[in-house]
Amino acid sequence: MEAVIQYNMEVKLEGLLNQRSEQELSKNNQLTTSKETGALEL
């Protein structure tokens, strides 16, 4: 039973990390886009 809980927590953690990195990526993409267009999109 312990192993299952451990596994679920790891999966959740990984999902959260993936979400965060996706958000970071889209933030970076917006920054690059704004540099190219010369307008700041916040």
C-alpha positions in Angstrom: 0.0 0.0 0.0 2.8 2.4 0.9 4.4 2.0 -2.6 1.1 2.9 -4.3 0.8 6.1 -2.3 4.5 6.9 -3.0 3.9 6.4 -6.7 0.8 8.6 -6.8 2.7 11.4 -5.0 5.5 11.1 -7.5 3.1 11.2 -10.4 1.4 14.3 -9.0 4.7 16.0 -8.4 5.8 15.3 -11.9 2.5 16.7 -13.3 3.0 19.8 -11.3 6.5 20.2 -12.5 5.4 19.7 -16.1 2.7 22.3 -15.6 5.2 24.8 -14.2 7.7 24.3 -17.0 5.0 24.7 -19.6 4.0 28.0 -18.0 7.6 29.1 -18.0 7.9 28.1 -21.6 4.8 30.1 -22.6 6.1 33.0 -20.6 9.4 32.8 -22.4 7.7 32.6 -25.7 5.7 35.7 -25.0 8.9 37.5 -24.1 10.6 36.5 -27.3 7.5 37.4 -29.3 7.4 40.8 -27.6 11.1 41.4 -28.4 10.5 40.6 -32.0 7.5 42.9 -32.3 9.0 45.5 -30.1 5.9 45.7 -27.9 5.7 44.4 -24.3 2.9 41.9 -23.6 2.5 41.3 -19.9 
